[in-house]
Amino acid sequence: MEQPALRKRRNLDVEYTWTGRLFTWSGYILVALFTIFCLVPFWMVLINSFAAEKEIMTNGFQLFPADFSLDAYKMLFKSNQIYSSYFVTIFVTIVGTVLAMLVTSMYAYVLAHRKVKYRNFLSFMTYLTMIFGAGLVGFYITIAIYLDLKDSIWALILPYLLNPFFAFILVAFYRSVPYELNEAATVDGASEYKIFFKIVWPISLPAISTVSLFYALTFWNDFWLSLLFIDNHKLHPLQIMLRQLISNANMKQYVAGAAMDYAQAIPTYGLQMATVCLTIGPIILLYPFVQKFFVKGITIGAVKG
């Protein structure tokens, strides 16, 4: 005959099993609903970029438009400006990200190094720039007049080479790396450059990849620097080109008014959706390649006891 204690324990195990399953499936449902909630806006932007302007103006934005058209994309690719703007944006993003990571990672290594005499003073000065800035006038005078970078592609790169917030992220990660590695390499006769690029850099690859993604997003999405310093349309990055394109389309639509019928209407809404797709598309494709480093960054550098 089964003991009462054993029967009670078995009932508790069954109850726990059903509770655990209920909790697991509830988590799955919540995650699925949240995923759908996040994907719907992207789907709306993508599908309505192919919708006819008449369809959008009549029925608004829909999940499944009835009338499709490529007028928005045809208007975008009609001019060669989009190709030159894409080249400028890609060049600024790649070159800017590489240079910014070299400058930021080496500067953060100096701030985190125990043997640097004035690292606390440098940290304070870096933190001070996060609170107080030179202002727009001083910033413009420095870049456009003193450095003479007006209408230069380097005006889109140099101001963002060192971000204090990203530098402090790397400082925190460098300090989690055991300092004994540095001491051992120093005893073996390695220079600081060799220690950094041969030892610290590979260990810090998850943090460096994460900060590189942040820098790439900054350079790709930036329009402020080009708005200030670039007048030559051949050097306009993608963001400014799309902004000018939508502004011109809205102006023509506004001047024509009600006299312009649906057949002749400029696909203003379609242009807005298409420009968003062209802008965020390459960045979305970049995320799967760096996603694994976010998980590694949580545990790397831990020391077992």
PyMOL commands that set and color helices and strands:
alter all, ss='L'
color gray80, all
select helices_A, chain A and resi 4-48+53-59+71-76+81-112+119-131+135-146+153-156+158-160+164-176+180-187+192-203+205-221+224-229+233-235+238-259+268-299
alter helices_A, ss='H'
color red, helices_A
deselect
rebuild
show_as cartoon
